[in-house]
């Protein structure tokens, strides 16, 4: 995961339920996560073996099983920790904007930038996450749904506050808008990384920011959404 630090994780062998792994265990798990996400992004989950993960991480095969009961569990925890980190980065961006006295729409814009920065550092993780969203028969589907919900809840909370404070229309569909904003960042960032890598993060952020300001931000002050569009069409 390109050196991405481990945020949270389930209990592992030798660790009491609910207890956080020690520094040495955390470092080992991070190496395993980094190795696994790279290999799985390159060749797929089924084609990636525990031996390959251990070899890429520079540890013995037994170390993998000491930390995770199976390859499935390793991958499930990888997704959990990675998306939790994304959610944390979005929340920090929103909190920092609020601390500076910015608006809720400003906070949403800061979250877009935070998401782009995160994905730029961890493209393989987000590639796997987006791919998994379309698969419904995985054993880790419940975990994926849970962590997706946590990331989306961060965006929803800012939208909800914006509606409450009159910055956005009270007709806003908060869950769907949060999903759309998060999806916009994920898909646009992957397209950027895959097909337009020469563009700067500032350039990509500016494009998404204009979209945010024009479509979401324009619905504030209790005005029905679409009013500004109607005026534009009538010009």
N, C-alpha and C positions, 0 to 999 in steps of 0.2 A: 504494500500500500504506500510505497514511496516514503517510508519512514514515518507514516502516520502513527501517533501514539495511541495506545490502547486506553479507552475510557472506562468501560464497564465490561463485565463478563460474568457468565454463570459459574457455578461451582465446578471445580475440576478435581481430578484425582489428587488426594492428599490435602485438599482444602475444605474446611468446614463450610456447609451451606451458608451463604450470606457473607462469608468472610472474603476480604479482598486479598488477591495474591500478593506475595511479597515482591520487593523490587526485582530480585533475580527472576522470579517466575514471570513477572510482567514483561521483562525484557525478552525472555524466551518466547512468550506468547506473541509479542509484537513481531519478532523475527518469523515466526510461523505464519502469522497473518500476512505479512509482507510477501513471503514466498508463495503462499497459497493463492492470494488474490492475483498475483502476476501470472502464475501458471494457469490458473483456471480461466483467466481472461484470454490467455494465448491459445489454449487447446481444449477448453471445456471442462466441466466438472467431472463427467464420467471418465474422460480420458486421462485425468490427472490422478496419479497414485500417491499414496502416503510416502512411499520411498522417494518420489520426486520432490515432494514438499520438504521432507527431511533433508535431502541432499541440497536443495536450493537454500534452505535456512542454515545449513552447516551444522546440523545436529543429528544425533542417532535417531533411528526410526522409533525406538522405544520412548524417546523424549516427546514425540508427537502424542503417543497414547498415554503418557504420564500426565499431559496437560489436557487432552481431549479424549473422550471415550471412543470417538470414531471420526472419520473424515466428514461425515454429515454434521456432527456436532461442531467440529472446527469451523466449517463453512457457515453454519447457523450463527455461531458466536462472532465470526468475522463480520457478517452483515449487521448483526445487532450493534456491535461496537462502532462500526464505521458510520452507520446512519445516526446513532446517538451523538457522535462527534459532529456530524453535520447539523443536527438540531441544536447542539450547544453553540456552534458558531453563529447560527442564525439568531439565537436568543441574545448572545453577547452583542451582536451588531445592533439589535433593537434596543437593548438596555443602554448602550453607549450613546445612541442617538437621543433617547429620552433624557439622559443625563446632561446632554448639551442643549436641551430645550427644543429639539427638533419636533416636527409634527409626526403623526403616525404614518403618513405617506412617505415622509423622509425616512422613517424607520424601515418601511417596506423596501425602499430603494437601497438602503444600507444592507438589508438582508440579501437582496439580489447580488450585490457586490461580494458579500461574504460567501454566498453560495458559489459564485464563479471562482473565487480564490480557492475555496475548498476543493472544488472539482479539478481545478488546474493542478493541484498538488496530488490528487488521488483519482485520476481518470479511470483507472482499471476498476476500482471499487464501484464507482457510479455506473460504469458500463455493465457490471454484473447486476447491480441493484435494479437498473431499468429493465434488463433482460428478465430478471426474476419476477417482475411485476406482472408479466404476461403468462407466467406458468402457475397453474392452479393445483398441480398434483404433487408438489414437493412436500416433503415431511416438515420443512421449516416454514411452511406457508403462514402458520399462526404467528410465528415470530416476526416474519416480514410484515404482516399486517399491523402488528403491534408497534414496531419501530417506525413504520410509515406514518402511523397515527400520531406518534410523538413529534415527528418533524412537522407534520401538517398542523398540529395543535399550536405550535409556536406561531405560525403564520396566522392562524385563525384568531389567536388572542389579540394580535395587533389589529387585525381587521375589525374585530368586535369592539375594541376600544375606540377605533376611528369612527365607527358608526355611532357609538354612545356619545362621543364628543362632537358629533355633527360634521366631521371632516369628510365622511362618506355617506352616501344615501342609505337610509334605513331599509330600502328595498334590495340592498345587496344580498346575494346568496352567499353567505360567508363560507360554508364548507366547500362549495364548488369553486368559488373564487380563490380560496387558499390552495386547493388542488391545482387549479389552472396556473397560478403564479409559481408554485413549486415545480410543476411539470415544465413550465416555460423555461425556467432556469436550467433544469436538468437536461432537457432535450437541446436547448440552444447551446449549452456548454459542450455537450458531446459533439454536436455538429461543428462547433468552433474547433475543438481539439482534433477532430477527425478530418475535416474538409477545408478549414480556413485557419490553420495553425499560425499563419503569419500575422494575423490580426492580434492586436494587443488586448489585454483584459480591459483596459480603459475604453477601447473602441466598442467591444462587445457590451460592456456595462452601459455605455451611453445609449446604444441602440435599444436595449431592454428598458432602460430608464425612461426613454421617450414613450415607449409602449405603455409602461405603467402610468406615467403622468397623463397620457392621453385617454386611456381607457378606464382606469380605476380612479385616479385622482380627480378626473373631471366630474365624477358623480357626487361630489361633496355638497356640504351645506344644505342637505335635505332635498336636493334636486333629484327628480327621477332620472335614473340612468338612461342614457340615450338622448337626453335633451340637447347636450352639446353636439351630438352627432347630427341631430335634426337641423340645428342651426347651420352646421357646416355644409350639409347637403343642400340647404336652401340658398347658400351664397352663389 
